[in-house]
Amino acid sequence: MLELHALLDFTDCHWESIDSHPNYWYEGLCPQSGELLRLPRTRMSEDLARGLMQYLAADDSYDREGKMYGILLVEMPSGEQGILKAFSGLLNGCSILEGWVPPIPGRERVAFEEARTLTQLEAMKQELIALNQLPQRQEYEALFREFEVQMQVLSDRHRNCKQQRDEKRQLLCQTLAAETLEIALEQLNQESRLEKIERRQLKRQRDETLQPLKQLIEAADRRMRALKQQRKELSRELQTQMHAAYTLVNFLGKSRSLSSLMPTNSIPTGTGDCCAPKLLHYAAVQNLKPLAMAEFWWGPPSGDKIQGEFYGACGDRCQPLMGFLLSGLAQNPIVSNINEGLTGGLEAQPLLPTSNNISCGTGILPVTQMLPIIYEDKWLIAVNKPSGLLSVPGRYFENQDSVFSRLRNLLPDSLNLIVVHRLDGETSGILLLARDKETSSQLRQQFAKKQVHKVYEAVLSGTVKIEAGTIDLPLRGDPENRPYQQVNWECGKPSVTRFQVMAREGNCDRVEFLPLTGRTHQLRVHAADVRGLGIPILGDRLYGCRAAAKRLHLHARELSFKHPQLGERLYLQAETPF
C-alpha cells in the first residue's frame, strides 16, 4: 500500500507554488555526471512538517524518545501532490508502522546475525568493564606510589649521608695519616656499601610485591586488547553484512548497495536508517517526484537538538548518499537557475549572503553570531567557533549540527572542505579548515610535528599558588565513560602544557595556556587534576567545577602556522569573549 498523505492532512494553508526562496538545500554530486543536484527545504515543506508536529504532539507515545522525523512533498504521475512521512531508526522499537515510509529493504536478511552479534558484543562489553575495574589496578598504583615515596626518602637520606662522608674524608685526610687514616676511610666506605645494600633490598622488596600484581594487570590488559580487536572485527563484519544487504534506488531506476556508495571501512552505524534516505528511496521506488523535504527533531532534547527545530542532512550518514539518491530527479526551476548561475549561465545567486541573516540547517541565524570568519583564501578558511557548537558532526542524530555542517550549507566549494583540527564542543575560538586535500595534508603535518603555535585563554574556578610553570601529566581516555580523560602513568600518552597566570579576578584566575601536545581535553584535565593546577576551568562540570557559569571559560585565542601554499607564516587571533 502506498504510504501517501493528502496536503490537507498536514496544513490548512493554500500554496500557489513551491517557495522560490529555500531555507536549506539537500545536495550532492551525481556519481555519473558530476552535476550538483539539489532538493530544497522550503517554507511550504516546513509548514507541512509543522502539521506533522501537531500530529506527534497529540500522542504521548511520540514523546518517549528523541529522534529525527521528516516529510517529503511529492508529485504523482497524475500531477497531484502528496506527502510522505518518515522517522529515523526505530520508533518505540518498531521499524514498520502504518502510514510511515518503511525502512530501506535488506536489514531483515541479516536480522538473526545481528541479534547474535549484539549479544556477543554485550558480553564483551561487560568483560571489558570488569577487567578495567580490577581492584588490583588501584592496589598496584597505591603500592607503587608508596614505594616511590620510600625510595625518595631513602635517596634523600643517602645523599645527605654521602655529603657528610665527603666532608669527613677531607677532614680526615688533613688530620690523620698512615694506618689510622686508612682504617677511618674504610669505615666510611663500609657505610656507603651498607647504603647500597639497603637500596637494593628496598628495590627487591618493591619488585617482589609489585611483580605479581603487574603480571595480573598485564594479562588483563592483553585480554582487553584482544577483546577490543575481536569486538571491532565483529562489529565491522556485521556492518559489512548489513551495508551489503541494504539496497538503495534512485530516480534513474538504478539500485546500489549501501557499501558500494560509502568509503570502505568508514560507514557509520545507522547509515541508511535516517529520514532523508528512506524518503527519497521510497519516492524513487513508487515513481513519485520529490518537490521539497524538511526534517526536524521531536521528543526530549538531546545535545543541541531541540524539539520542533529543523535540521539539515547529517554530514556522515546522509550527505554521502545524496548525490546517488537525487540522480535522475529533474531539477525544479529554483535549482536550475542557481546551478546555471554557478556555472556562468545566469547571474550567480551568492551562497554566502551579504545580509546579516543566512539560512542554514538550523534555521535563520545571524552571520556575526554563528560563524565569524577570521581568515579566508582559496586554500583555507579559519572561523571563530562559538561555544556549544561541535567542530564536526557527531555519530548520532542529535549531534549533527557543527561548524563543518554549517559551512557545507554555506560555501559554494564546500564539497571538498576538510576540518584540519578540532576544538571541544564547549570550547570557543579559532578552528582551521582546508579547501583541498593537499592543503589539509600539509597543515596536519605541521600539527603533528608541533610546528603550529597555539595559545588558549581560560578562567579558573579558583586561584592557584604558582604564577607560571609546566604541567606534564600523561592522559588516557576512560573507555567506559567517554569522553572523560584521566591521568594514567602506565598507559597515558605524553601531554605537556605551559601556563601563565594573566590576572587575578576576585576568586578566579585568568590563565594563558600553551599546549605543547594536543590531547583530548588536555587543558581541562591539566587544570582540574590535583597534580596539575588543581582548579577546574570555570564552567567545566565534567571535571568537577561546581561554580555557576553559562559556558566553559576556555577559548582558543591564537593560532600561527606556515601557510602551505603561500609559504608565509600566518598569525590568527580571536578576541576572548569572556
C-alpha positions in Angstrom: 0.0 0.0 0.0 1.3 3.5 -0.9 2.0 5.5 2.3 0.9 8.8 0.8 -1.0 11.6 2.6 -3.0 14.5 1.3 -1.7 18.0 1.8 -4.9 18.8 3.8 -3.9 16.2 6.4 -1.0 18.5 7.4 -2.0 22.1 6.6 -4.9 24.4 6.0 -2.8 26.8 4.0 -3.2 27.1 0.2 0.2 27.4 -1.6 0.1 28.6 -5.2 3.6 27.3 -5.9 6.7 25.9 -4.4 8.5 28.7 -2.4 11.3 30.2 -4.5 13.5 31.1 -1.5 14.5 27.8 0.2 15.9 27.9 3.7 18.2 24.9 3.1 19.3 22.6 0.3 19.8 18.8 0.3 22.5 18.3 -2.2 25.2 16.0 -3.7 27.2 15.4 -6.8 25.8 13.0 -9.4 28.2 9.9 -9.5 27.8 9.7 -13.3 27.9 13.4 -14.5 29.4 15.2 -11.5 26.5 17.7 -11.6 25.5 19.3 -8.4 21.9 18.0 -7.6 19.7 19.8 -5.1 16.4 19.4 -3.3 15.1 22.4 -1.3 13.6 22.7 2.2 11.1 25.5 1.6 8.7 27.4 3.8 5.9 25.2 2.4 7.7 22.0 3.4 8.4 23.5 6.8 4.7 24.3 7.2 3.8 20.8 6.3 6.3 19.5 8.8 4.7 21.6 11.5 1.5 19.8 10.7 3.2 16.5 11.4 4.5 18.1 14.7 0.9 18.7 15.7 0.1 15.1 15.0 3.0 13.9 17.1 2.1 16.3 20.0 -1.4 14.8 20.2 0.1 11.3 21.1 2.2 10.9 24.2 3.9 7.8 22.7 6.0 10.1 20.4 7.4 11.9 23.4 9.2 8.9 24.9 12.4 9.1 22.8 14.0 11.9 20.9 14.6 11.4 17.2 14.5 13.0 13.7 11.3 13.0 11.7 10.8 14.2 8.2 8.3 14.9 5.4 8.7 14.8 1.6 6.4 16.7 -0.6 6.0 14.7 -3.8 4.2 14.9 -7.1 2.4 11.8 -8.5 2.5 11.0 -12.3 -1.1 12.4 -12.4 0.3 15.8 -11.3 -1.4 15.6 -7.9 0.7 16.4 -4.8 1.0 14.4 -1.7 3.2 13.9 1.4 5.4 11.1 2.7 6.5 11.0 6.3 9.3 9.0 8.0 11.2 8.6 11.2 14.8 7.8 11.7 15.8 4.4 13.1 13.2 2.6 15.2 10.0 4.2 16.6 9.2 2.7 20.0 11.1 -0.4 19.0 9.4 -0.8 15.6 10.7 -0.3 12.1 7.4 -0.7 10.2 4.3 1.3 11.2 1.2 2.0 9.1 1.2 5.4 7.5 5.0 5.8 7.7 7.6 5.1 5.0 9.1 1.6 5.6 12.8 1.1 6.1 15.2 0.6 3.2 15.0 -3.1 2.4 17.8 -5.5 3.3 18.2 -5.4 7.1 15.7 -8.3 7.6 18.1 -10.6 5.7 20.7 -10.2 8.5 18.4 -9.9 11.5 19.4 -13.2 13.1 23.1 -12.5 12.6 22.6 -9.0 14.0 20.9 -10.3 17.2 23.6 -13.0 17.7 26.4 -10.4 17.2 24.8 -7.9 19.5 24.6 -10.5 22.3 28.3 -11.3 21.8 29.2 -7.6 21.9 27.3 -7.0 25.1 29.1 -9.9 26.8 32.4 -8.5 25.6 31.5 -5.1 27.0 30.7 -6.5 30.4 34.0 -8.4 30.5 35.9 -5.2 29.5 34.3 -3.3 32.3 35.2 -5.9 34.8 38.8 -6.1 33.5 39.1 -2.3 33.6 37.8 -2.1 37.1 40.1 -4.8 38.6 40.8 -4.0 42.2 44.4 -5.0 41.7 44.9 -1.9 39.5 44.2 0.5 42.3 46.2 -1.7 44.7 49.2 -1.6 42.3 49.0 2.1 41.9 48.8 2.7 45.6 51.7 0.4 46.4 53.7 1.9 43.5 53.3 5.4 44.9 54.1 4.2 48.4 57.4 2.6 47.2 58.2 5.7 45.2 57.9 7.8 48.4 60.1 5.3 50.3 62.7 5.4 47.6 62.7 9.2 47.5 63.1 9.4 51.3 65.9 6.8 51.2 67.6 8.7 48.3 67.4 12.0 50.2 68.9 10.4 53.4 71.7 8.7 51.4 72.5 11.9 49.6 72.9 13.7 52.9 75.0 10.9 54.4 77.3 10.9 51.3 77.7 14.7 51.7 78.7 14.2 55.3 81.1 11.4 54.4 82.8 13.6 51.8 83.3 16.3 54.4 84.7 13.7 56.9 87.1 12.4 54.3 88.5 15.8 53.6 88.9 16.4 57.4 90.5 13.0 58.0 93.0 13.5 55.2 94.1 16.7 56.8 94.3 15.4 60.4 95.3 11.6 60.2 97.9 9.7 58.4 99.1 6.2 57.5 97.3 3.3 59.1 94.9 5.3 61.2 93.7 7.2 58.1 93.2 4.0 56.2 91.0 2.5 59.0 88.9 5.6 59.2 88.4 5.8 55.4 87.4 2.1 55.3 84.7 2.7 57.9 83.3 5.5 55.6 83.4 3.1 52.6 81.6 0.4 54.6 78.8 2.9 55.4 78.5 3.6 51.6 78.3 -0.1 50.9 75.7 -0.7 53.5 73.5 2.1 52.0 73.8 0.5 48.6 72.7 -2.8 50.1 69.8 -1.1 51.8 68.7 0.5 48.4 68.9 -2.9 46.7 66.9 -4.6 49.4 64.1 -1.9 49.1 64.1 -2.4 45.3 63.9 -6.2 45.7 61.0 -5.8 48.2 59.2 -3.4 45.8 59.7 -5.8 42.8 58.6 -8.9 44.8 55.5 -7.0 46.0 54.5 -5.4 42.7 55.5 -8.1 40.2 52.6 -10.4 40.8 50.1 -7.5 40.6 51.8 -6.2 37.5 51.7 -9.6 35.8 48.0 -9.9 36.5 47.3 -6.4 35.2 49.4 -7.0 32.1 47.4 -10.2 31.5 44.2 -8.3 31.9 45.4 -5.6 29.5 46.3 -8.2 26.9 42.9 -9.7 27.3 41.3 -6.3 26.9 43.3 -5.6 23.7 42.2 -8.9 22.3 38.6 -8.3 23.2 38.6 -4.9 21.7 40.1 -6.2 18.5 37.6 -9.0 18.4 34.8 -6.6 19.1 36.0 -4.3 16.3 36.2 -7.2 13.9 32.7 -8.5 14.9 31.2 -5.0 14.5 32.9 -4.5 11.2 31.7 -7.9 9.9 28.2 -7.2 11.0 28.2 -3.7 9.5 29.6 -5.1 6.2 26.9 -7.6 6.0 24.2 -5.1 6.8 25.5 -2.5 4.4 25.9 -5.0 1.6 22.3 -6.1 2.3 20.8 -2.5 2.1 19.8 -1.6 -1.4 19.0 2.0 -2.5 17.2 3.0 -5.6 17.4 6.4 -7.3 15.3 8.3 -9.8 17.2 6.8 -12.7 15.9 3.4 -11.6 19.4 2.3 -10.7 20.0 0.3 -7.5 23.2 0.2 -5.5 24.2 -1.4 -2.2 25.0 0.9 0.7 28.5 -0.5 0.9 29.2 0.5 -2.7 28.2 4.1 -2.1 30.2 4.8 1.0 34.0 4.8 1.5 35.5 1.5 2.5 35.5 0.8 6.3 34.1 4.2 7.1 30.3 3.6 7.2 28.9 5.0 10.4 26.4 2.9 12.4 22.9 3.8 11.5 23.6 4.7 7.9 20.5 4.1 5.8 18.2 4.5 8.7 17.9 8.3 8.5 14.7 10.0 7.3 16.1 11.6 4.1 17.4 8.4 2.5 14.3 6.5 3.5 12.0 9.1 2.0 14.0 9.5 -1.3 14.4 5.8 -1.8 10.7 5.2 -1.2 9.7 8.0 -3.6 12.0 6.6 -6.3 10.6 3.1 -5.9 7.0 4.4 -6.1 7.7 6.7 -9.1 7.0 9.9 -7.1 8.7 13.2 -7.9 10.2 15.0 -4.8 9.5 18.7 -4.7 10.7 19.7 -1.2 11.7 18.0 2.1 12.0 19.0 5.7 13.5 17.2 8.8 13.1 18.1 12.4 13.7 16.9 15.9 10.9 15.7 18.2 11.0 14.4 21.7 13.3 15.0 24.7 16.2 17.4 23.9 19.5 15.6 23.2 22.8 17.5 22.9 22.0 20.6 20.9 18.8 19.1 19.4 15.6 20.9 20.4 12.1 19.7 19.8 10.4 21.4 16.9 13.7 22.8 15.3 14.6 22.0 11.7 17.9 20.4 10.9 19.8 19.5 7.7 21.1 16.2 6.4 23.6 14.6 8.8 27.1 15.0 7.5 28.4 11.5 7.9 25.3 9.3 7.2 23.1 11.1 4.7 25.3 13.6 2.9 27.5 10.9 1.1 24.3 9.3 -0.2 22.6 12.4 -1.6 24.3 12.5 -5.0 23.2 9.0 -5.8 19.7 9.3 -4.4 19.0 12.5 -6.2 20.3 11.2 -9.6 17.6 11.2 -12.3 15.5 13.8 -10.4 14.6 16.6 -12.7 15.8 19.8 -11.2 13.0 22.4 -10.5 13.4 26.0 -11.7 14.9 27.2 -8.4 17.7 24.6 -8.6 18.2 25.1 -12.3 18.6 28.8 -12.0 21.1 28.6 -9.2 23.1 25.9 -10.9 23.2 27.9 -14.1 24.3 30.9 -12.1 27.1 29.0 -10.5 28.3 27.8 -13.9 28.0 31.3 -15.5 24.7 30.8 -17.4 22.8 33.3 -15.3 23.8 35.9 -12.7 25.0 33.9 -9.8 23.0 33.9 -6.6 25.5 34.1 -3.7 25.5 31.2 -1.3 27.3 33.3 1.3 24.7 36.0 1.8 25.6 39.7 2.0 22.9 40.5 4.6 23.0 39.9 8.3 21.0 36.7 8.0 21.7 33.4 6.3 19.9 30.2 6.0 21.4 27.0 7.5 20.4 23.6 8.8 19.0 25.1 12.0 17.1 28.0 10.6 17.9 31.7 10.2 20.9 32.8 12.3 23.0 36.0 12.3 26.2 35.6 10.5 28.2 37.5 13.1 26.9 35.3 15.9 27.1 32.0 14.0 30.4 31.6 12.2 32.6 34.7 12.1 35.3 34.2 9.5 38.8 35.2 10.8 40.7 34.4 7.6 39.8 33.1 4.2 41.5 32.4 0.9 41.1 29.8 -1.9 43.1 27.2 0.1 41.8 27.5 3.6 39.4 29.2 6.0 39.5 30.0 9.7 36.4 30.7 11.8 35.8 31.8 15.3 33.8 28.8 16.6 31.2 29.6 19.3 31.0 27.6 22.5 28.4 24.9 22.3 28.9 24.0 18.6 30.7 20.9 17.5 33.7 21.1 15.1 32.4 18.2 13.1 29.1 16.2 13.1 28.9 13.5 15.8 28.0 9.9 15.1 24.3 10.2 16.2 21.3 12.1 15.0 21.3 14.5 17.9 24.9 15.7 17.2 24.8 16.6 13.5 25.0 20.4 13.8 28.6 21.6 13.6 31.0 24.1 12.0 31.6 21.7 9.2 27.9 21.1 8.6 27.1 24.8 8.5 29.9 25.6 6.2 28.8 22.8 3.9 25.5 24.5 3.6 27.0 28.0 3.0 30.1 27.7 0.8 29.9 27.1 -2.9 33.0 24.9 -2.8 32.1 23.1 0.4 32.1 19.5 -1.0 36.0 19.5 -0.7 36.1 21.1 2.8 38.2 19.3 5.4 38.5 20.1 9.1 42.2 20.2 9.9 42.0 20.0 13.7 39.2 20.1 16.3 38.0 22.0 19.4 35.8 20.6 22.1 32.2 21.5 21.6 32.2 23.7 24.7 35.5 25.5 23.7 35.3 28.6 21.6 37.9 30.0 19.3 39.9 29.5 16.1 39.1 26.5 14.0 41.0 25.8 10.8 39.6 24.1 7.7 41.2 23.3 4.4 39.6 23.5 1.0 41.6 20.7 -0.7 43.4 17.5 0.3 46.9 18.8 -0.3 46.4 21.8 1.9 44.8 19.7 4.6 47.7 17.2 4.5 50.4 19.8 4.8 48.6 21.6 7.7 48.1 18.3 9.6 51.8 17.5 9.2 52.6 20.9 10.9 50.2 20.0 13.8 51.8 16.5 14.1 55.4 18.0 14.1 54.4 20.6 16.7 55.1 23.4 14.2 51.8 25.1 15.0 51.8 27.7 17.8 48.6 27.6 19.9 47.5 29.9 22.7 44.4 29.4 24.8 42.9 31.7 27.4 40.8 30.4 30.4 39.3 31.5 33.6 39.8 29.1 36.5 37.1 28.5 39.1 39.5 29.4 41.9 43.1 30.6 42.4 46.4 29.0 42.1 49.6 29.5 44.1 52.1 29.2 41.2 52.2 32.1 38.7 53.7 30.0 35.8 55.1 26.6 35.0 54.8 23.4 33.0 52.3 20.6 33.6 53.4 17.1 32.4 50.6 14.6 33.0 50.1 11.7 30.6 46.4 11.3 29.6 44.3 8.3 28.6 40.6 8.2 27.7 38.2 6.3 30.0 36.6 3.7 27.6 33.6 3.3 29.8 33.0 7.0 30.4 33.6 8.8 27.2 34.7 11.5 26.5 36.2 11.7 30.1 40.0 11.7 30.1 42.2 10.7 33.1 45.8 10.8 34.2 47.4 7.4 33.6 51.1 7.0 34.3 51.2 3.5 32.9 49.3 3.8 29.6 48.7 7.5 29.1 50.0 9.5 26.1 52.5 12.3 26.8 50.6 15.5 27.5 52.5 18.8 28.2 51.1 22.3 28.9 52.8 25.5 29.8 50.8 28.1 31.7 51.0 31.7 32.9 48.6 33.5 35.3 47.5 36.6 33.5 45.3 38.3 36.2 43.6 37.8 39.5 39.9 38.4 39.1 38.3 38.1 42.5 38.2 34.5 43.5 39.2 33.4 40.0 42.4 33.4 38.0 42.7 34.2 34.3 45.3 31.9 32.8 47.1 31.6 29.5 47.7 28.1 28.3 50.3 27.0 25.7 49.6 23.3 24.9 52.8 21.6 23.6 50.8 18.4 22.7 47.2 18.1 21.5 45.4 15.5 23.6 41.6 15.4 24.0 40.6 17.6 27.0 44.3 18.2 27.8 43.9 21.7 29.2 40.7 20.8 31.1 42.4 17.8 32.8 45.7 19.6 33.4 43.7 22.4 35.1 41.4 20.2 37.2 43.8 17.4 38.3 45.4 17.9 41.7 48.8 17.0 40.2 48.3 19.9 37.7 46.7 23.2 38.8 44.1 21.5 41.0 41.4 24.0 39.9 38.8 23.2 37.2 38.2 25.7 34.5 35.1 27.8 35.2 32.0 26.1 33.7 33.7 22.7 33.3 31.2 20.4 35.0 32.7 17.3 33.5 35.9 17.8 35.5 34.4 19.0 38.8 33.5 22.7 38.6 30.5 23.4 40.8 30.5 27.2 40.4 27.6 28.8 38.4 28.7 29.6 34.8 26.8 29.8 31.5 29.6 28.2 29.5 33.1 26.6 29.6 35.5 29.5 30.0 38.1 28.2 27.6 39.0 30.0 24.3 41.4 29.2 21.5 42.8 32.7 21.2 45.8 32.5 18.9 47.0 30.2 16.1 50.1 30.6 14.0 51.4 28.4 11.2 53.2 28.4 7.9 50.7 28.8 5.0 51.1 25.6 3.0 50.7 27.4 -0.4 52.0 30.9 0.2 55.0 29.9 2.3 54.5 32.8 4.7 53.6 32.5 8.4 50.0 33.4 9.4 49.2 34.8 12.8 45.5 34.5 13.6 43.8 35.9 16.7 40.2 35.7 18.0 39.3 38.0 20.9 38.4 36.2 24.1 34.6 36.5 24.6 34.6 36.3 28.5 
